[in-house]
Amino acid sequence: MRKLVAVLALIIFSATIVIGFSQIRWTNENNTISVDRIEVRTGNIRGLDARPLPYKNMFYNLIDSLAWYKPSSGSTSVTTHNFGSFSDYQPPGRRVFYAQGRIWIIYWASSGGDIYYTSSADGVTWATPTDTGFRVNRPPVAYFDGTYVHIAYQDSSLYLRYVRGTLNSDGTISFGSVQTAGSASNYIPMAITVDSNGYPWIGYRYSSDGSNWYPYVTKSSKNDGTWATASGFPYQLSTYTDTTWLVDLAPMTSGKVAVVYASIARFPGLKCWTGSSWTGASPSSVYSNYYDKPWISAVAVGDVVYVAFPRQSANNPTLVKYTYSSNSFSSVMDIESSGTSGSTSMLCYDAALNLIYYVTTYNGLNYKVYNITANTLSSANSISSDSPYALGLTVPYMRRSSSEPVFVVYDVGSSDPRTIKFAWILGSPQTQFQVSVTNLQVSGKYVKSKTSGLLDSANVTVKIYHNVDSNSTWVLAGQYNLANDTLLPYSSSFTTPWYSLLSGAFTQGTHTYYVKVEITVQAWDAISGTTISSTAYTICSMPLQWKNVATLGQLQITETNMHEVWNVPLYVIALVLLVSIIAYVRLREERE
């Protein structure tokens, strides 16, 4: 029972850490600034990491779980481009990633145009698109391996090209020389990845005559940004000809790579490169129904590969997994219970929380979260009210750490030029704070000359400062001019917007976070003919331990020039008197 109460208390109080004071006063001569209560709340507590945390006395040490903050709902327009009618600009191809504290988008301007890129630190303000000068005939695909971005594309001369780039914190990319991964022919790049040994792979649809198309994969024997096709590659995945072949790649451990391929007329297959040879299986061993619509998406979790695809004539997406150790597929669950015709979907693996995000254009742009450990699937979460063009959807392959966000980039519009849009799914981890001041009162002797006479009046300003690990210097979070030329006495209550904690609070270890609330009153002293400025402040601090989750300890006063006056409410006095009387009566009865 005590544990249950503790858990319930944690749920109830987890969104707010408060320090309150009754009648905190600051006085200077005959001027008084009084505040009934100052609260500093931490939060916008929302998210997926709702693991239990140690319980302590809820009245003295409230503990929060890490807040995964979704910065804003809706979407942001990035730029426009000519999409064209190519059905190959669709999943499984990925063109977005997060690196150097920025969101990156790789895209093409139009068929026969160049590859462009843009980036943003906040998902709102985007850098002016940069023209790479790489002329393309088909849309590019991109993959970030944690250090470099790798891009594959068919150029205007019909060669299959590969290029590697270094990402810079200023939003630029330093590319190496463009490499040839395939001689002039018909290529439609579908996916690119890098194995655990650093070697790039490209999956694509290929035709030597422009009529008969097959699924292929190729690999480089170089991992230094140059390309030399490895022995045994390119490798043909199927001998069945079809213009709808798709290929996706998922890097496993120890140089292994899973290659997933499918077409409308063929059930998805998986070939696994062991490092020296091929093995593989098909989910047809799990489902007898055929693959119905042309989209697939795969992610690897160690040596287990999760594959999403639509099945049955009803076209409802399902999730299966391939286990390398047994070289076999097993069912996981149906992602949707009804058909998703005309839509497309992609998977993103969250390595920080061991989750898989299923992002889809079915029934509007939304996502579901598959919890790998618990084997559960969340309900649908709306991302945006936009109606995206299904083939223009792309998400990152994975979220590598807790410092990275999850997001989606998609196209809107039924004809060119279409708009590329960005929307958050899971923002960067950040805890926020908010300050609330209740019953701020100002009174004084000062007057200001008026045409109608002398009136008590003043200007009231509140500034909110914060810092991490130091209260000798401050960063201004916000300033509020509560009252200008306002008659005194003045009384008000207000609550600030949410402010994100400074990034220094999120490095490993224990930190002390400081919040300073400063109230300034300016008035005209008609007697001395000068402006009087009086300031009251309170500095609060809270310990913050940052590991996999953030624990926020008791908020307490560090410094203040206010005098604390603790007023005991009348009902508390009455309660104490009642208890005393009862105790006295019982004591008399025992003695008698």
C-alpha positions as CSV (number, residue, x, y, z in Angstrom):
1,M,0.0,0.0,0.0
2,R,2.8,2.5,0.9
3,K,4.4,1.8,-2.5
4,L,1.1,2.4,-4.3
5,V,0.7,5.7,-2.5
6,A,4.2,6.7,-3.4
7,V,3.6,5.9,-7.1
8,L,0.3,7.8,-7.1
9,A,2.1,10.7,-5.4
10,L,4.8,10.7,-8.1
11,I,2.2,10.7,-10.8
12,I,0.3,13.6,-9.2
13,F,3.3,15.8,-8.5
14,S,5.7,14.9,-11.3
15,A,4.8,17.9,-13.4
16,T,5.7,20.6,-10.8
17,I,8.4,21.4,-8.4
18,V,7.4,24.3,-6.3
19,I,8.9,26.5,-3.6
20,G,6.3,28.7,-1.9
21,F,6.6,31.5,0.6
22,S,4.0,33.2,2.7
23,Q,4.4,37.0,2.7
24,I,8.0,37.3,1.5
25,R,8.7,41.0,2.0
26,W,11.4,43.4,1.0
27,T,11.5,46.8,2.5
28,N,13.6,49.9,1.8
29,E,12.7,53.1,3.7
30,N,8.9,53.4,3.4
31,N,8.6,51.3,0.2
32,T,7.4,47.7,0.3
33,I,7.4,44.9,-2.3
34,S,5.6,41.9,-1.0
35,V,4.9,38.5,-2.6
36,D,2.6,35.9,-1.3
37,R,4.2,33.0,-3.3
38,I,6.9,32.4,-5.9
39,E,6.7,29.1,-7.7
40,V,9.3,27.6,-10.0
41,R,7.9,24.7,-12.0
42,T,9.9,22.3,-14.0
43,G,8.3,20.5,-16.8
44,N,6.3,20.4,-19.7
45,I,6.5,16.9,-18.5
46,R,5.4,14.7,-21.3
47,G,6.9,11.8,-23.0
48,L,7.8,8.2,-23.5
49,D,10.3,7.6,-20.8
50,A,7.8,7.0,-17.9
51,R,10.0,4.6,-16.0
52,P,9.6,4.4,-12.2
53,L,12.1,6.4,-10.2
54,P,13.2,6.1,-6.6
55,Y,10.7,7.5,-4.2
56,K,11.6,9.9,-1.4
57,N,9.5,12.1,0.9
58,M,7.2,13.8,-1.6
59,F,6.9,16.8,0.6
60,Y,10.6,17.5,0.6
61,N,12.2,16.0,-2.4
62,L,10.0,15.7,-5.5
63,I,11.5,13.6,-8.3
64,D,10.7,13.9,-12.0
65,S,11.5,11.6,-14.8
66,L,13.2,13.0,-17.8
67,A,10.9,15.2,-19.9
68,W,10.8,14.5,-23.6
69,Y,9.5,17.8,-24.8
70,K,7.8,18.2,-28.1
71,P,8.7,21.7,-29.1
72,S,5.5,22.6,-31.0
73,S,2.6,21.0,-32.8
74,G,2.0,21.5,-36.5
75,S,4.6,21.9,-39.1
76,T,7.1,24.3,-40.7
77,S,7.5,25.0,-44.4
78,V,11.1,24.5,-45.5
79,T,11.3,25.3,-49.2
80,T,9.7,24.3,-52.5
81,H,10.9,22.0,-55.3
82,N,9.6,20.3,-58.4
83,F,8.8,16.8,-57.3
84,G,8.0,15.4,-60.8
85,S,6.1,12.2,-61.3
86,F,8.8,9.7,-60.4
87,S,7.3,7.0,-58.2
88,D,10.8,6.2,-57.0
89,Y,10.9,9.2,-54.7
90,Q,9.3,7.3,-51.9
91,P,10.1,5.0,-49.0
92,P,12.4,3.2,-48.3
93,G,14.6,6.1,-49.5
94,R,15.8,8.3,-46.6
95,R,17.0,11.9,-47.0
96,V,17.0,13.4,-43.5
97,F,19.2,13.0,-40.4
98,Y,20.3,14.9,-37.3
99,A,24.0,15.9,-36.7
100,Q,26.0,18.8,-35.3
101,G,23.0,20.0,-33.4
102,R,21.1,20.5,-36.6
103,I,18.3,18.8,-38.7
104,W,19.5,18.2,-42.2
105,I,17.4,17.6,-45.4
106,I,18.9,16.4,-48.7
107,Y,16.6,16.9,-51.7
108,W,16.5,17.5,-55.5
109,A,15.2,20.5,-57.2
110,S,13.7,18.7,-60.2
111,S,14.6,16.0,-62.7
112,G,17.7,17.0,-64.5
113,G,18.4,19.5,-61.7
114,D,20.9,19.5,-58.8
115,I,21.0,18.1,-55.3
116,Y,20.4,20.7,-52.6
117,Y,20.6,20.6,-48.9
118,T,19.4,22.8,-46.0
119,S,19.5,22.5,-42.2
120,S,18.0,24.0,-39.1
121,A,18.9,24.2,-35.4
122,D,15.3,24.5,-34.2
123,G,13.1,23.2,-37.0
124,V,11.7,26.7,-37.5
125,T,14.4,28.8,-39.1
126,W,16.1,27.1,-42.1
127,A,19.3,27.9,-43.8
128,T,19.2,29.1,-47.4
129,P,19.3,25.9,-49.5
130,T,22.8,25.1,-50.9
131,D,23.3,23.8,-54.4
132,T,25.8,20.9,-54.3
133,G,26.4,21.1,-58.1
134,F,25.6,17.3,-58.3
135,R,23.3,17.0,-61.3
136,V,20.8,14.2,-61.0
137,N,18.5,12.2,-63.2
138,R,16.8,10.5,-60.2
139,P,16.2,11.5,-56.6
140,P,19.1,11.0,-54.2
141,V,19.2,8.9,-51.1
142,A,21.2,9.7,-48.0
143,Y,22.5,8.1,-44.8
144,F,24.3,9.5,-41.8
145,D,26.6,7.0,-40.0
146,G,27.3,9.1,-37.0
147,T,30.3,10.8,-38.6
148,Y,29.7,11.3,-42.3
149,V,26.8,11.7,-44.6
150,H,26.7,9.3,-47.5
151,I,24.7,10.1,-50.7
152,A,23.9,7.9,-53.7
153,Y,22.2,9.1,-56.9
154,Q,22.0,8.6,-60.7
155,D,23.6,11.5,-62.4
156,S,22.4,13.2,-65.7
157,S,24.8,10.9,-67.6
158,L,23.0,7.8,-66.1
159,Y,26.0,6.8,-63.9
160,L,25.4,5.5,-60.4
161,R,27.3,8.0,-58.1
162,Y,28.5,8.0,-54.5
163,V,29.8,10.9,-52.5
164,R,30.7,11.3,-48.8
165,G,30.5,14.6,-46.9
166,T,31.6,16.0,-43.5
167,L,29.0,18.0,-41.7
168,N,29.9,21.3,-40.2
169,S,28.3,23.1,-37.2
170,D,27.7,26.2,-39.4
171,G,25.2,24.2,-41.5
172,T,27.6,23.5,-44.4
173,I,28.8,20.2,-45.8
174,S,32.3,19.6,-47.0
175,F,32.1,16.9,-49.7
176,G,34.8,14.7,-51.0
177,S,35.2,13.9,-54.7
178,V,32.2,12.2,-56.4
179,Q,32.8,8.5,-57.0
180,T,31.5,6.1,-59.7
181,A,29.6,3.1,-58.2
182,G,28.1,1.9,-61.5
183,S,28.6,2.4,-65.2
184,A,26.1,4.3,-67.4
185,S,22.8,2.5,-67.4
186,N,19.4,2.6,-65.8
187,Y,19.6,3.0,-62.0
188,I,17.0,4.0,-59.5
189,P,18.7,4.3,-56.1
190,M,16.4,3.1,-53.3
191,A,18.6,3.1,-50.2
192,I,22.1,3.7,-48.9
193,T,23.7,2.6,-45.7
194,V,27.1,2.0,-44.1
195,D,27.9,-1.3,-42.3
196,S,29.6,-1.5,-38.9
197,N,33.0,-1.6,-40.6
198,G,32.4,1.7,-42.4
199,Y,31.8,0.3,-45.9
200,P,29.0,1.9,-47.9
201,W,26.2,-0.1,-49.5
202,I,23.6,1.0,-52.2
203,G,20.4,-0.8,-52.9
204,Y,18.7,0.1,-56.2
205,R,16.4,-1.0,-59.1
206,Y,18.3,-1.7,-62.3
207,S,17.6,-2.3,-66.0
208,S,20.2,-2.9,-68.7
209,D,17.6,-2.3,-71.5
210,G,15.1,0.1,-69.9
211,S,12.4,-2.5,-69.9
212,N,13.3,-5.3,-67.6
213,W,13.9,-4.2,-64.0
214,Y,15.5,-6.1,-61.2
215,P,16.5,-5.5,-57.5
216,Y,20.2,-5.1,-56.9
217,V,22.6,-4.2,-54.1
218,T,26.3,-3.1,-54.4
219,K,29.0,-2.6,-51.9
220,S,32.4,-0.8,-51.8
221,S,35.6,-2.4,-50.7
222,K,36.8,1.1,-49.5
223,N,35.7,2.9,-46.4
224,D,37.6,6.1,-46.9
225,G,35.2,8.1,-49.1
226,T,36.3,6.5,-52.3
227,W,34.6,3.7,-54.1
228,A,35.8,0.4,-55.5
229,T,33.1,-2.2,-56.0
230,A,33.7,-5.2,-53.7
231,S,34.2,-8.7,-55.1
232,G,30.8,-10.5,-55.7
233,F,29.0,-7.2,-56.2
234,P,26.7,-5.9,-57.7
235,Y,24.4,-8.7,-56.4
236,Q,21.1,-9.5,-58.1
237,L,18.4,-10.2,-55.4
238,S,15.7,-11.6,-57.7
239,T,15.4,-12.9,-61.3
240,Y,11.8,-11.8,-61.6
241,T,11.4,-8.6,-63.7
242,D,9.1,-5.9,-62.3
243,T,9.0,-2.1,-62.5
244,T,7.9,-1.8,-58.9
245,W,10.9,-3.4,-57.1
246,L,12.0,-1.6,-53.9
247,V,15.2,-2.3,-51.9
248,D,15.9,-1.3,-48.3
249,L,19.1,-1.8,-46.2
250,A,19.6,-2.3,-42.5
251,P,23.1,-2.6,-41.0
252,M,23.6,-5.2,-38.4
253,T,26.6,-6.1,-36.2
254,S,30.1,-7.3,-37.3
255,G,29.8,-6.1,-40.9
256,K,26.5,-7.9,-41.5
257,V,23.8,-6.2,-43.6
258,A,20.2,-7.1,-44.2
259,V,18.8,-6.4,-47.7
260,V,15.0,-6.3,-47.9
261,Y,13.3,-6.2,-51.3
262,A,9.8,-6.5,-52.6
263,S,7.5,-5.6,-55.5
264,I,3.7,-5.5,-56.0
265,A,3.8,-9.0,-57.6
266,R,6.3,-10.5,-55.1
267,F,6.2,-11.1,-51.4
268,P,9.1,-9.3,-49.5
269,G,12.3,-11.2,-49.3
270,L,15.4,-10.7,-47.1
271,K,19.0,-11.5,-48.0
272,C,21.6,-11.2,-45.2
273,W,25.3,-10.7,-45.9
274,T,27.2,-12.5,-43.2
275,G,30.5,-10.9,-44.0
276,S,31.5,-13.5,-46.5
277,S,28.3,-15.1,-48.0
278,W,24.6,-14.7,-48.3
279,T,21.8,-16.2,-46.3
280,G,18.2,-15.1,-45.8
281,A,14.5,-15.9,-45.5
282,S,11.0,-14.6,-46.4
283,P,8.1,-13.5,-44.2
284,S,6.0,-15.6,-46.4
285,S,6.8,-18.4,-43.9
286,V,4.7,-16.3,-41.5
287,Y,2.0,-14.9,-43.7
288,S,0.6,-16.6,-46.8
289,N,-0.9,-13.4,-48.1
290,Y,0.9,-11.5,-50.7
291,Y,2.5,-8.1,-50.7
292,D,0.0,-5.7,-52.1
293,K,1.3,-2.1,-52.3
294,P,4.8,-0.8,-53.1
295,W,6.3,0.3,-49.9
296,I,8.6,-1.4,-47.4
297,S,10.7,-0.1,-44.5
298,A,13.3,-1.9,-42.3
299,V,15.5,-1.1,-39.3
300,A,18.0,-3.3,-37.5
301,V,18.2,-3.7,-33.7
302,G,21.5,-5.6,-33.2
303,D,21.1,-8.8,-35.3
304,V,17.3,-8.6,-35.4
305,V,15.7,-6.8,-38.3
306,Y,12.2,-5.3,-38.1
307,V,10.3,-5.0,-41.4
308,A,7.0,-3.2,-42.0
309,F,5.0,-3.7,-45.2
310,P,1.4,-3.8,-46.4
311,R,-0.1,-7.2,-46.8
312,Q,-3.3,-8.9,-47.9
313,S,-5.7,-7.5,-50.5
314,A,-7.0,-5.2,-47.7
315,N,-3.5,-3.6,-47.7
316,N,-3.1,-3.4,-43.9
317,P,0.5,-2.8,-42.7
318,T,2.1,-5.4,-40.6
319,L,5.4,-5.7,-38.6
320,V,7.6,-8.8,-38.7
321,K,11.1,-9.4,-37.5
322,Y,14.0,-11.4,-38.8
323,T,16.4,-13.0,-36.4
324,Y,19.8,-13.7,-37.8
325,S,20.7,-16.5,-35.3
326,S,17.8,-18.6,-36.5
327,N,17.7,-17.2,-40.0
328,S,13.9,-16.9,-39.8
329,F,11.0,-14.5,-39.6
330,S,8.4,-14.3,-36.9
331,S,5.3,-12.2,-36.7
332,V,5.1,-9.2,-34.4
333,M,1.7,-7.6,-35.0
334,D,-0.5,-5.8,-37.5
335,I,0.2,-2.1,-37.3
336,E,-3.1,-1.0,-38.8
337,S,-6.3,-3.1,-38.6
338,S,-7.7,-1.7,-41.9
339,G,-6.5,-0.9,-45.4
340,T,-4.0,1.9,-46.1
341,S,-4.4,2.2,-49.9
342,G,-2.7,5.3,-51.3
343,S,-0.6,5.8,-48.3
344,T,3.0,5.0,-47.4
345,S,4.9,4.5,-44.1
346,M,8.4,4.4,-42.7
347,L,10.2,3.1,-39.6
348,C,12.7,4.9,-37.3
349,Y,14.6,3.1,-34.6
350,D,15.2,4.9,-31.3
351,A,18.4,3.4,-29.8
352,A,18.1,5.6,-26.7
353,L,14.7,4.2,-25.6
354,N,14.6,0.9,-27.6
355,L,11.5,2.0,-29.5
356,I,10.5,1.9,-33.1
357,Y,8.5,4.8,-34.6
358,Y,6.0,3.9,-37.3
359,V,5.3,7.1,-39.3
360,T,2.5,7.0,-41.9
361,T,0.4,9.1,-44.2
362,Y,-2.6,6.8,-43.6
363,N,-5.5,8.6,-42.2
364,G,-3.5,11.8,-42.0
365,L,0.1,12.3,-41.0
366,N,0.6,10.4,-37.7
367,Y,2.8,8.0,-35.9
368,K,2.6,5.0,-33.6
369,V,5.3,3.8,-31.2
370,Y,6.3,0.2,-30.9
371,N,7.9,-0.6,-27.5
372,I,10.4,-3.5,-28.3
373,T,10.9,-4.5,-24.7
374,A,7.2,-4.5,-23.8
375,N,6.0,-5.7,-27.2
376,T,3.3,-3.1,-27.3
377,L,2.0,-0.6,-29.8
378,S,0.7,2.8,-29.0
379,S,-2.4,4.4,-30.4
380,A,-2.0,6.8,-33.3
381,N,-0.5,10.3,-32.5
382,S,-1.3,13.1,-35.0
383,I,1.7,15.0,-36.3
384,S,0.1,17.5,-38.5
385,S,-3.3,18.3,-40.1
386,D,-1.5,18.5,-43.5
387,S,-2.4,16.1,-46.3
388,P,1.1,15.0,-47.5
389,Y,1.9,13.6,-50.8
390,A,2.4,10.0,-49.9
391,L,5.6,9.4,-51.9
392,G,7.3,12.4,-50.4
393,L,7.6,11.0,-46.8
394,T,11.0,10.5,-45.2
395,V,12.3,10.0,-41.6
396,P,15.7,9.4,-40.1
397,Y,16.9,5.8,-40.0
398,M,17.6,6.0,-36.3
399,R,17.9,8.1,-33.2
400,R,21.3,7.3,-31.8
401,S,21.2,9.0,-28.4
402,S,19.1,10.9,-26.0
403,S,20.4,14.2,-27.4
404,E,18.8,13.6,-30.8
405,P,15.2,14.3,-31.9
406,V,12.9,12.3,-34.1
407,F,11.1,14.1,-37.0
408,V,9.5,13.7,-40.3
409,V,9.9,15.6,-43.6
410,Y,7.3,15.4,-46.3
411,D,5.9,17.0,-49.4
412,V,2.6,18.9,-49.7
413,G,0.8,19.6,-52.9
414,S,-0.8,17.8,-55.8
415,S,1.4,19.4,-58.5
416,D,4.7,21.1,-58.8
417,P,6.1,23.1,-57.3
418,R,5.5,21.2,-54.0
419,T,6.3,22.4,-50.6
420,I,8.8,20.5,-48.4
421,K,7.6,20.6,-44.8
422,F,9.1,19.6,-41.5
423,A,7.3,18.4,-38.3
424,W,8.5,17.2,-34.9
425,I,7.7,13.7,-33.6
426,L,10.0,13.8,-30.6
427,G,12.0,16.9,-29.7
428,S,15.4,17.0,-28.2
429,P,15.4,16.2,-24.5
430,Q,15.0,19.2,-22.4
431,T,13.3,20.1,-19.2
432,Q,11.7,23.5,-18.9
433,F,11.0,25.8,-16.1
434,Q,8.3,28.4,-15.5
435,V,8.0,31.1,-12.8
436,S,4.7,32.1,-11.2
437,V,4.4,35.1,-8.9
438,T,1.2,35.3,-6.8
439,N,-0.1,38.6,-5.3
440,L,2.9,40.9,-6.1
441,Q,2.2,44.1,-4.2
442,V,4.0,47.4,-4.4
443,S,3.3,50.4,-2.1
444,G,5.4,53.5,-1.3
445,K,5.7,57.2,-0.5
446,Y,6.7,58.3,-4.0
447,V,4.6,60.5,-6.2
448,K,4.8,61.6,-9.8
449,S,3.8,65.0,-11.1
450,K,0.6,64.9,-13.0
451,T,-1.4,67.6,-14.7
452,S,-4.3,66.7,-12.4
453,G,-2.1,66.8,-9.3
454,L,0.3,64.6,-7.4
455,L,-0.5,60.8,-7.5
456,D,1.2,57.7,-6.2
457,S,2.5,55.9,-9.3
458,A,5.4,53.7,-10.4
459,N,6.7,51.4,-13.1
460,V,7.0,47.7,-12.2
461,T,9.4,45.3,-14.0
462,V,10.1,41.7,-13.4
463,K,13.2,39.9,-14.9
464,I,13.8,36.2,-14.8
465,Y,17.4,35.0,-14.9
466,H,18.9,31.5,-14.9
467,N,22.3,29.8,-15.0
468,V,23.7,26.3,-14.3
469,D,26.5,25.6,-11.8
470,S,27.0,29.4,-11.1
471,N,25.0,32.2,-9.6
472,S,27.7,34.9,-10.1
473,T,26.7,35.5,-13.7
474,W,23.3,35.3,-15.2
475,V,21.5,34.6,-18.5
476,L,18.3,36.6,-19.0
477,A,15.4,34.3,-19.7
478,G,12.7,37.0,-20.0
479,Q,11.7,40.5,-18.9
480,Y,8.2,41.7,-18.2
481,N,7.0,45.3,-17.9
482,L,4.1,44.6,-15.7
483,A,3.0,48.2,-15.1
484,N,4.0,51.6,-16.5
485,D,3.0,54.7,-14.7
486,T,0.6,52.7,-12.7
487,L,-1.2,54.1,-9.6
488,L,0.0,52.7,-6.3
489,P,-0.7,50.6,-4.4
490,Y,-0.2,48.0,-7.2
491,S,-1.1,44.3,-7.0
492,S,-0.8,41.6,-9.6
493,S,-0.2,37.9,-10.2
494,F,1.5,36.5,-13.3
495,T,3.0,33.4,-14.8
496,T,5.9,33.4,-17.3
497,P,6.1,31.2,-20.5
498,W,8.1,28.0,-20.3
499,Y,11.9,28.4,-20.6
500,S,14.2,25.6,-21.6
501,L,17.0,24.9,-19.2
502,L,20.5,25.8,-20.5
503,S,22.3,23.1,-22.4
504,G,25.0,22.9,-19.7
505,A,22.5,21.2,-17.4
506,F,22.4,18.1,-19.7
507,T,26.0,17.0,-19.5
508,Q,26.8,13.9,-17.4
509,G,27.0,14.5,-13.7
510,T,25.4,16.6,-10.9
511,H,24.6,20.2,-11.5
512,T,23.0,23.0,-9.6
513,Y,20.5,25.0,-11.5
514,Y,19.8,28.6,-10.4
515,V,16.7,30.8,-11.1
516,K,16.7,34.4,-10.1
517,V,13.4,36.4,-9.9
518,E,14.1,40.2,-9.8
519,I,11.4,42.8,-9.2
520,T,12.2,46.4,-9.9
521,V,10.1,49.4,-9.0
522,Q,10.9,52.9,-10.5
523,A,9.1,56.0,-9.3
524,W,9.5,59.8,-9.4
525,D,10.2,61.4,-6.0
526,A,8.7,64.8,-6.3
527,I,10.4,65.9,-3.0
528,S,14.0,65.2,-4.2
529,G,13.3,65.6,-7.9
530,T,14.9,62.3,-8.7
531,T,13.9,58.8,-10.0
532,I,13.9,56.2,-7.3
533,S,14.7,52.6,-8.2
534,S,14.2,49.8,-5.8
535,T,14.9,46.1,-6.5
536,A,13.9,43.0,-4.7
537,Y,15.2,39.6,-5.7
538,T,15.1,35.9,-4.8
539,I,17.6,33.3,-6.1
540,C,16.4,29.7,-6.0
541,S,18.4,26.6,-6.8
542,M,17.7,23.0,-7.4
543,P,20.1,20.0,-7.8
544,L,19.9,18.2,-11.1
545,Q,21.5,14.8,-11.7
546,W,21.8,14.0,-15.4
547,K,22.4,10.4,-16.4
548,N,19.9,8.4,-18.5
549,V,17.1,10.2,-16.7
550,A,17.1,13.6,-14.9
551,T,16.2,13.7,-11.3
552,L,15.3,17.1,-9.9
553,G,15.8,17.6,-6.2
554,Q,14.3,20.0,-3.7
555,L,14.1,23.6,-4.8
556,Q,15.4,25.9,-2.1
557,I,16.3,29.6,-1.5
558,T,20.0,30.3,-2.2
559,E,20.0,34.0,-1.6
560,T,17.4,36.8,-1.2
561,N,17.2,40.4,0.0
562,M,13.6,39.8,1.0
563,H,12.6,39.2,4.6
564,E,10.6,36.0,5.2
565,V,7.5,36.6,7.2
566,W,5.7,33.3,7.8
567,N,2.0,33.9,8.5
568,V,0.2,31.0,10.1
569,P,-3.4,30.7,8.7
570,L,-6.3,31.0,11.2
571,Y,-7.5,27.5,10.4
572,V,-4.1,26.0,11.4
573,I,-4.3,27.9,14.7
574,A,-7.8,26.6,15.3
575,L,-6.8,23.1,14.5
576,V,-3.8,23.3,16.9
577,L,-6.1,24.6,19.7
578,L,-8.7,21.9,19.0
579,V,-6.1,19.1,19.2
580,S,-4.7,20.7,22.4
581,I,-8.1,20.8,24.0
582,I,-8.8,17.1,23.1
583,A,-5.5,16.1,24.5
584,Y,-6.1,18.0,27.7
585,V,-9.6,16.5,28.2
586,R,-8.2,13.0,27.6
587,L,-5.4,13.6,30.1
588,R,-7.9,14.8,32.7
589,E,-10.1,11.7,32.2
590,E,-7.1,9.4,32.6
591,R,-6.1,11.1,35.9
592,E,-9.6,10.8,37.2
